[in-house]
């Protein structure tokens, strides 16, 4: 009786599925004309970026000073109830 109870409690053995084989992805192959065109494009891009950096370095940046008066002031008409001196 004890042996049948022990067998009923055990879980069935499940084997894992076999691993899925994947084919390697082929890398794109570039010919010499394509490589030369890409390198030319890279050099043009880097030259353009260098020119932009130089232009930004030579650009005059205005100082950010106070452009508006402060929102609260001690002035105002003493007889105006909304804008009186405090």
Backbone bond lengths (Angstrom), bond angles and torsions (degrees), N, CA, C in turn:
res aa  C-N    CA-C-N  psi(-1)  N-CA   C-N-CA  omega(-1)  CA-C   N-CA-C  phi
1 X - - - 1.433 - - 1.520 110.66 -
2 X 1.304 116.56 -40.84 1.457 119.81 -179.42 1.528 111.54 -66.95
3 X 1.283 119.33 -34.65 1.459 123.41 -178.79 1.525 110.70 -68.78
4 X 1.324 118.10 -37.39 1.464 120.29 179.89 1.527 111.23 -71.04
5 X 1.306 118.66 -33.35 1.468 122.50 177.68 1.524 109.14 -69.75
6 X 1.296 118.81 -40.38 1.461 122.78 179.81 1.523 110.37 -65.97
7 X 1.319 119.25 -38.45 1.459 122.38 178.04 1.523 111.87 -70.17
8 X 1.300 117.88 -32.35 1.464 121.03 -179.65 1.526 111.53 -72.18
9 X 1.313 118.45 -27.25 1.464 122.71 -177.50 1.523 111.58 -80.14
10 X 1.321 117.89 -28.46 1.459 120.48 -176.53 1.519 110.85 -67.36
11 X 1.354 115.69 140.74 1.465 121.67 179.45 1.526 109.33 -81.12
12 X 1.328 116.84 149.47 1.468 118.42 178.00 1.525 110.78 -68.69
13 X 1.308 116.33 147.89 1.466 122.35 -178.80 1.525 108.38 -82.56
14 X 1.340 116.12 125.46 1.466 121.38 -179.53 1.517 108.05 -113.43
15 X 1.312 116.89 125.95 1.459 120.56 178.64 1.532 108.66 -88.56
16 X 1.317 118.60 138.72 1.464 120.79 179.72 1.527 110.34 -69.91
17 X 1.324 117.02 150.74 1.465 119.30 179.17 1.527 110.35 -67.98
18 X 1.318 117.79 153.73 1.469 119.88 -179.55 1.537 109.86 -65.79
19 X 1.326 118.26 149.85 1.472 121.01 -178.74 1.531 110.38 -65.80
20 X 1.313 114.10 145.07 1.459 120.13 -179.57 1.524 108.21 -86.06
21 X 1.304 116.42 128.53 1.459 120.83 -179.71 1.518 109.05 -88.35
22 X 1.321 115.95 131.99 1.460 120.99 178.28 1.515 108.83 -110.44
23 X 1.297 115.34 146.87 1.462 119.61 177.66 1.515 108.60 -86.57
24 X 1.316 118.82 140.29 1.462 120.48 179.93 1.529 110.41 -66.75
25 X 1.323 115.17 143.47 1.459 121.00 -179.71 1.522 108.65 -81.91
26 X 1.312 115.65 130.77 1.461 120.24 -179.30 1.528 109.46 -75.38
27 X 1.321 116.80 134.30 1.461 120.96 178.25 1.519 108.79 -78.84
28 X 1.348 116.29 143.41 1.464 117.78 179.00 1.531 110.38 -68.77
29 X 1.294 115.43 142.06 1.459 121.36 -178.80 1.522 107.81 -109.03
30 X 1.331 116.46 127.38 1.458 121.74 179.81 1.522 109.36 -103.04
31 X 1.324 115.20 140.53 1.462 118.00 175.88 1.535 108.59 -86.79
32 X 1.297 117.20 176.15 1.469 122.00 -174.15 1.531 112.27 -64.37
33 X 1.346 117.69 -37.32 1.460 119.95 179.36 1.529 111.31 -63.89
34 X 1.316 116.64 -41.21 1.456 120.42 179.07 1.523 111.11 -67.09
35 X 1.330 117.36 -40.49 1.461 120.89 177.96 1.523 111.03 -62.63
36 X 1.340 116.70 -41.98 1.462 120.83 179.78 1.521 110.39 -66.22
37 X 1.332 117.76 -40.88 1.465 121.15 179.29 1.526 110.69 -64.02
38 X 1.324 117.29 -40.95 1.462 120.46 178.46 1.529 111.83 -66.69
39 X 1.313 117.57 -40.78 1.460 119.72 179.80 1.530 110.41 -67.82
40 X 1.344 117.57 -37.94 1.465 120.20 176.20 1.519 110.88 -62.93
41 X 1.310 116.06 -41.68 1.460 120.43 179.63 1.531 110.35 -64.50
42 X 1.334 116.85 -39.94 1.464 120.99 178.15 1.529 111.34 -63.42
43 X 1.325 117.54 -42.70 1.466 119.86 -179.68 1.521 110.79 -67.03
44 X 1.337 117.71 -39.49 1.467 120.15 177.57 1.523 110.65 -63.47
45 X 1.317 116.26 -41.35 1.459 120.35 179.62 1.524 110.95 -64.11
46 X 1.330 117.39 -43.60 1.462 120.23 -179.66 1.530 110.97 -67.25
47 X 1.324 117.98 -35.85 1.461 120.18 176.59 1.526 110.61 -65.76
48 X 1.320 116.67 -40.46 1.457 120.30 178.97 1.527 110.93 -65.07
49 X 1.347 116.79 -40.13 1.460 120.67 178.70 1.526 111.19 -65.86
50 X 1.340 117.18 -39.56 1.463 120.32 177.37 1.526 110.83 -63.51
51 X 1.335 117.14 -41.16 1.463 120.64 178.86 1.527 110.43 -64.22
52 X 1.323 117.72 -39.59 1.463 120.23 178.27 1.525 111.62 -66.29
53 X 1.332 117.07 -38.29 1.465 120.26 177.74 1.523 110.81 -63.64
54 X 1.341 116.62 -42.28 1.459 119.98 179.07 1.522 110.84 -65.79
55 X 1.325 117.29 -39.25 1.459 120.84 179.42 1.526 110.43 -65.13
56 X 1.325 117.06 -39.83 1.468 119.93 178.32 1.519 111.09 -67.83
57 X 1.329 117.61 -34.97 1.458 120.61 -179.71 1.527 110.70 -69.19
58 X 1.326 117.91 -34.45 1.458 121.52 -178.85 1.525 112.79 -85.83
59 X 1.299 118.09 -7.27 1.454 121.76 -177.30 1.523 110.30 -74.05
60 X 1.330 115.75 137.47 1.457 121.06 178.75 1.526 107.84 -85.45
61 X 1.311 114.59 124.37 1.457 120.30 -179.37 1.519 107.97 -100.20
62 X 1.339 117.96 121.54 1.460 119.23 178.95 1.525 110.97 -68.47
63 X 1.309 114.69 146.51 1.452 119.24 177.96 1.520 109.04 -73.34
64 X 1.285 115.05 143.18 1.460 120.11 179.25 1.527 108.09 -94.83
65 X 1.303 115.26 92.40 1.450 120.24 178.85 1.509 110.49 -99.87
66 X 1.308 114.71 -173.64 1.457 119.34 178.19 1.524 108.08 -74.38
67 X 1.298 116.50 121.53 1.453 120.61 -179.52 1.519 111.46 -104.47
68 X 1.315 118.72 -19.69 1.455 122.12 179.72 1.518 109.35 -123.66
69 X 1.318 116.10 149.63 1.468 117.79 176.46 1.529 109.41 -68.73
70 X 1.321 116.35 160.24 1.463 118.47 179.03 1.533 110.26 -63.30
71 X 1.325 117.60 151.10 1.460 119.77 -175.03 1.527 113.82 -69.81
72 X 1.323 117.94 -24.87 1.463 120.85 -179.66 1.515 108.86 -118.07
73 X 1.301 115.88 139.71 1.462 120.00 178.09 1.518 109.18 -142.29
74 X 1.315 115.15 165.99 1.462 121.27 -179.12 1.528 111.25 -88.21
75 X 1.337 117.65 -7.05 1.460 120.20 -178.26 1.505 111.99 -83.32
76 X 1.298 115.82 178.16 1.449 120.82 178.11 1.521 110.39 132.30
77 X 1.285 115.17 166.45 1.446 121.66 179.01 1.519 108.81 -78.11
78 X 1.325 116.25 130.21 1.463 120.45 -178.16 1.520 111.54 -70.09
79 X 1.322 117.72 -22.76 1.466 120.16 -177.26 1.533 112.54 -94.72
80 X 1.308 117.32 -2.39 1.469 121.32 176.98 1.510 107.99 -87.58
81 X 1.345 119.56 120.52 1.466 120.37 -175.25 1.539 112.47 -71.22
82 X 1.332 118.07 -23.54 1.463 119.75 -179.68 1.517 113.61 -90.37
83 X 1.344 117.44 -21.50 1.462 120.72 -176.27 1.521 109.11 -134.42
84 X 1.292 117.54 53.25 1.456 120.83 -177.87 1.523 110.09 -91.35
85 X 1.341 114.69 158.19 1.465 119.57 173.94 1.519 108.98 -67.64
86 X 1.264 115.09 142.75 1.467 118.85 178.67 1.491 110.35 -100.00
